[in-house]
């Protein structure tokens, strides 16, 4: 899926590559998370001051040892890999103080279901701020209540960014 999205984009498009790491929480149980995210050249959204960029990511969320869920159909011990694709939105021009703020929305496929992520498809929402070579974001991943307990994963991520 990600290969199809990347192949459909213009070859000359500027791409921002972000390496992100942080802590993810299901309820009060924390674990480590890491992502590689590619954000492609922004495009105007009609005649508004908003821009959108294709946004694809690969992620990893470590398992956790929560014994009370060991006999549940959804354990907490599995490490989850995910692939996601969607869009990142910005508002304003390059000089506006609020332009580095962004919101992104993606659809993801995951490798294993867990107590937090109870289906193989998920929705990813991210609110963040980006500088030229740095980003900070709050990300939530869940299936929107379509299957299972739907606790979701909520994380804080710090990122290093590079233009490729």
MIVORO-627550 format. One record per residue: residue in three letters; x, z, y of N, C-alpha, C in turn. Coordinates in steps of 0.1 Angstrom, whole numbers, padded with zeros to 4 digits, always signed. Example, Ala and Ser with C-alpha at 12.3 -4.5 7.8 and 13.67 -1.06 7.14 Angstrom:
ALA+0132+0078-0057+0123+0078-0045+0132+0078-0033
SER+0128+0071-0022+0137+0071-0011+0129+0079+0000
This chain:
UNK+0008+0000-0012+0000+0000+0000+0009+0000+0013
UNK+0019+0009+0013+0027+0010+0025+0035-0003+0027
UNK+0039-0009+0016+0047-0022+0017+0039-0033+0023
UNK+0026-0033+0019+0017-0043+0025+0015-0042+0040
UNK+0014-0029+0044+0012-0026+0059+0025-0030+0066
UNK+0037-0026+0061+0049-0030+0067+0052-0045+0067
UNK+0048-0052+0057+0050-0066+0056+0042-0074+0066
UNK+0030-0068+0069+0021-0075+0079+0025-0073+0093
UNK+0035-0065+0096+0039-0062+0110+0049-0072+0114
UNK+0050-0076+0127+0060-0085+0132+0074-0080+0129
UNK+0083-0089+0126+0097-0085+0122+0104-0079+0134
UNK+0101-0084+0146+0108-0079+0158+0103-0066+0164
UNK+0093-0060+0158+0087-0048+0164+0097-0037+0163
UNK+0097-0029+0174+0106-0017+0175+0099-0007+0166
UNK+0108+0000+0158+0103+0010+0149+0109+0023+0151
UNK+0101+0034+0152+0106+0047+0153+0106+0054+0139
UNK+0117+0058+0135+0118+0065+0122+0120+0080+0124
UNK+0112+0088+0119+0112+0103+0121+0115+0109+0107
UNK+0125+0118+0107+0127+0127+0096+0122+0141+0100
UNK+0112+0145+0092+0105+0158+0096+0106+0168+0085
UNK+0107+0181+0089+0107+0192+0079+0100+0204+0086
UNK+0094+0212+0077+0088+0224+0082+0082+0232+0071
UNK+0073+0241+0075+0066+0250+0067+0051+0247+0066
UNK+0046+0246+0053+0032+0243+0051+0025+0255+0045
UNK+0012+0257+0049+0005+0269+0045-0008+0265+0038
UNK-0011+0271+0027-0025+0271+0021-0029+0285+0022
UNK-0040+0288+0029-0044+0302+0032-0031+0308+0039
UNK-0026+0319+0033-0014+0326+0039-0002+0323+0031
UNK-0003+0314+0021+0008+0312+0012+0016+0300+0017
UNK+0029+0302+0021+0037+0292+0026+0047+0285+0016
UNK+0051+0273+0020+0061+0266+0012+0067+0255+0021
UNK+0077+0249+0016+0085+0239+0024+0078+0225+0023
UNK+0080+0217+0034+0074+0203+0034+0084+0194+0041
UNK+0085+0182+0037+0093+0172+0044+0087+0158+0044
UNK+0089+0151+0055+0083+0137+0056+0093+0128+0062
UNK+0092+0115+0058+0098+0104+0065+0087+0095+0071
UNK+0087+0093+0084+0076+0086+0090+0081+0075+0098
UNK+0075+0063+0097+0078+0051+0105+0066+0048+0114
UNK+0069+0048+0127+0059+0045+0137+0063+0032+0144
UNK+0055+0022+0143+0058+0009+0149+0054+0007+0163
UNK+0058-0004+0169+0057-0006+0183+0042-0004+0188
UNK+0040+0003+0199+0027+0006+0204+0020-0007+0209
UNK+0007-0007+0207-0001-0018+0212-0012-0013+0221
UNK-0016-0020+0232-0026-0015+0240-0040-0015+0233
UNK-0048-0005+0236-0061-0004+0230-0071-0009+0240
UNK-0074-0022+0239-0083-0029+0249-0077-0028+0263
UNK-0086-0025+0272-0082-0024+0287-0081-0009+0291
UNK-0078+0000+0281-0077+0014+0284-0063+0018+0286
UNK-0061+0031+0289-0047+0036+0291-0042+0041+0277
UNK-0049+0039+0267-0045+0043+0253-0037+0032+0246
UNK-0027+0037+0238-0020+0027+0229-0022+0033+0215
UNK-0020+0023+0206-0020+0027+0191-0008+0021+0185
UNK-0003+0027+0175+0008+0022+0167+0005+0024+0152
UNK+0008+0014+0144+0008+0016+0130+0017+0027+0126
UNK+0013+0035+0116+0021+0048+0113+0020+0049+0098
UNK+0032+0049+0091+0032+0051+0077+0042+0062+0074
UNK+0039+0070+0063+0048+0081+0060+0048+0083+0045
UNK+0059+0089+0041+0061+0094+0027+0064+0109+0029
UNK+0058+0117+0020+0060+0132+0022+0062+0139+0009
UNK+0066+0152+0010+0068+0160-0001+0064+0174+0003
UNK+0056+0181-0005+0052+0195-0003+0055+0203-0015
UNK+0063+0213-0014+0068+0220-0026+0056+0228-0031
UNK+0057+0232-0044+0048+0240-0051+0050+0255-0046
UNK+0040+0263-0050+0042+0278-0047+0037+0286-0059
UNK+0042+0298-0060+0039+0307-0071+0028+0317-0067
UNK+0015+0313-0069+0004+0322-0066-0003+0324-0079
UNK+0000+0336-0086-0004+0338-0099-0019+0338-0101
UNK-0027+0342-0091-0041+0343-0093-0048+0329-0096
UNK-0040+0318-0093-0046+0305-0095-0040+0298-0108
UNK-0032+0305-0116-0026+0300-0128-0036+0294-0138
UNK-0047+0300-0139-0057+0296-0149-0068+0288-0143
UNK-0067+0284-0131-0076+0275-0124-0074+0261-0127
UNK-0084+0252-0127-0081+0238-0129-0071+0232-0119
UNK-0070+0239-0107-0061+0235-0096-0051+0246-0095
UNK-0039+0244-0099-0028+0253-0098-0022+0252-0085
UNK-0012+0260-0081-0005+0259-0069+0010+0256-0072
UNK+0014+0255-0084+0028+0253-0088+0033+0239-0086
UNK+0025+0229-0086+0029+0215-0086+0035+0211-0072
UNK+0046+0204-0073+0051+0198-0060+0043+0185-0058
UNK+0040+0182-0046+0031+0170-0043+0040+0160-0035
UNK+0039+0148-0040+0045+0136-0032+0033+0129-0026
UNK+0034+0123-0014+0023+0116-0009+0028+0104-0001
UNK+0019+0094-0001+0022+0082+0007+0009+0080+0016
UNK+0012+0078+0029+0000+0077+0039+0002+0066+0048
UNK-0009+0061+0053-0009+0050+0063-0020+0052+0073
UNK-0018+0049+0086-0028+0050+0096-0023+0046+0109
UNK-0028+0053+0120-0024+0050+0134-0020+0062+0141
UNK-0011+0060+0151-0008+0070+0161-0012+0066+0175
UNK-0019+0075+0182-0024+0072+0195-0017+0080+0206
UNK-0015+0073+0217-0009+0079+0229-0018+0075+0241
UNK-0018+0083+0252-0025+0080+0264-0016+0080+0275
UNK-0017+0071+0284-0009+0070+0296+0003+0061+0296
UNK+0009+0060+0307+0021+0051+0309+0034+0059+0306
UNK+0045+0052+0304+0058+0059+0300+0062+0070+0309
UNK+0059+0070+0322+0063+0080+0331+0053+0092+0332
UNK+0042+0091+0326+0032+0102+0327+0036+0114+0319
UNK+0034+0126+0324+0039+0138+0317+0033+0140+0304
UNK+0020+0135+0302+0013+0137+0290+0015+0126+0280
UNK+0021+0115+0283+0023+0104+0274+0030+0107+0261
UNK+0040+0117+0261+0046+0120+0248+0037+0127+0238
UNK+0026+0132+0243+0016+0139+0233+0010+0128+0225
UNK+0007+0130+0212+0001+0121+0204-0009+0127+0194
UNK-0018+0119+0189-0026+0122+0178-0025+0111+0168
UNK-0024+0115+0155-0024+0104+0145-0034+0108+0134
UNK-0039+0097+0128-0048+0099+0116-0044+0089+0106
UNK-0044+0094+0093-0039+0086+0082-0048+0089+0070
UNK-0048+0080+0060-0053+0082+0047-0041+0082+0038
UNK-0042+0092+0028-0030+0094+0019-0035+0094+0005
UNK-0025+0090-0004-0026+0092-0018-0016+0102-0022
UNK-0019+0111-0032-0010+0121-0036-0007+0120-0051
UNK+0004+0126-0055+0008+0125-0069+0002+0135-0078
UNK-0001+0147-0073-0007+0158-0081-0018+0165-0073
UNK-0028+0169-0080-0038+0178-0073-0033+0192-0074
UNK-0037+0200-0064-0033+0214-0063-0046+0222-0058
UNK-0044+0235-0057-0055+0244-0052-0058+0240-0037
UNK-0048+0235-0030-0049+0231-0016-0054+0217-0015
UNK-0049+0208-0023-0053+0193-0023-0059+0189-0036
UNK-0072+0189-0036-0080+0189-0049-0084+0175-0053
UNK-0080+0165-0046-0083+0151-0051-0070+0142-0048
UNK-0070+0130-0054-0058+0122-0052-0058+0114-0039
UNK-0069+0115-0031-0069+0109-0018-0071+0120-0008
UNK-0065+0119+0004-0065+0129+0014-0066+0123+0028
UNK-0070+0131+0037-0070+0127+0052-0059+0135+0059
UNK-0051+0128+0067-0040+0135+0074-0043+0134+0089
UNK-0043+0145+0096-0045+0146+0110-0033+0153+0116
UNK-0027+0147+0126-0015+0153+0132-0016+0153+0148
UNK-0013+0164+0154-0012+0165+0168+0002+0169+0171
UNK+0008+0162+0180+0022+0165+0183+0027+0160+0196
UNK+0040+0162+0198+0048+0158+0210+0061+0152+0206
UNK+0064+0141+0212+0077+0134+0208+0085+0131+0221
UNK+0098+0133+0219+0108+0129+0229+0115+0117+0223
UNK+0126+0113+0229+0133+0101+0225+0139+0103+0210
UNK+0144+0115+0208+0151+0117+0195+0146+0130+0188
UNK+0134+0135+0192+0129+0148+0187+0114+0148+0187
UNK+0108+0155+0177+0093+0156+0177+0090+0170+0171
UNK+0078+0175+0175+0072+0187+0170+0057+0184+0168
UNK+0052+0188+0156+0038+0185+0153+0032+0195+0144
UNK+0018+0196+0146+0010+0204+0137+0002+0194+0129
UNK+0003+0195+0115-0004+0185+0106-0013+0192+0097
UNK-0025+0186+0094-0034+0192+0085-0037+0180+0075
UNK-0037+0184+0062-0040+0174+0051-0051+0181+0043
UNK-0062+0173+0041-0073+0178+0032-0081+0166+0028
UNK-0090+0168+0019-0099+0157+0015-0112+0158+0022
UNK-0113+0165+0032-0126+0166+0040-0138+0172+0033
UNK-0135+0180+0022-0146+0186+0015-0153+0177+0005
UNK-0147+0166+0002-0153+0157-0008-0151+0161-0022
UNK-0142+0170-0025-0140+0174-0039-0132+0187-0040
UNK-0137+0196-0048-0130+0209-0051-0130+0219-0039
UNK-0122+0229-0040-0122+0240-0030-0118+0236-0016
UNK-0110+0225-0014-0106+0220-0001-0100+0230+0008
UNK-0090+0237+0004-0082+0246+0012-0074+0238+0022
UNK-0068+0227+0018-0059+0219+0026-0046+0225+0028
UNK-0037+0217+0034-0023+0222+0038-0022+0220+0053
UNK-0018+0231+0060-0016+0230+0074-0001+0234+0077
UNK+0005+0226+0084+0020+0227+0086+0025+0225+0100
UNK+0036+0231+0103+0043+0228+0115+0056+0221+0112
UNK+0058+0210+0118+0070+0201+0115+0078+0199+0127
UNK+0091+0199+0125+0101+0195+0135+0108+0182+0130
UNK+0110+0173+0139+0115+0160+0135+0127+0155+0143
UNK+0135+0148+0137+0146+0140+0144+0142+0125+0143
UNK+0143+0118+0154+0138+0104+0155+0149+0095+0158
UNK+0148+0083+0153+0158+0072+0155+0150+0059+0157
UNK+0156+0050+0165+0150+0037+0167+0157+0028+0157
UNK+0150+0020+0150+0156+0010+0141+0151-0004+0143
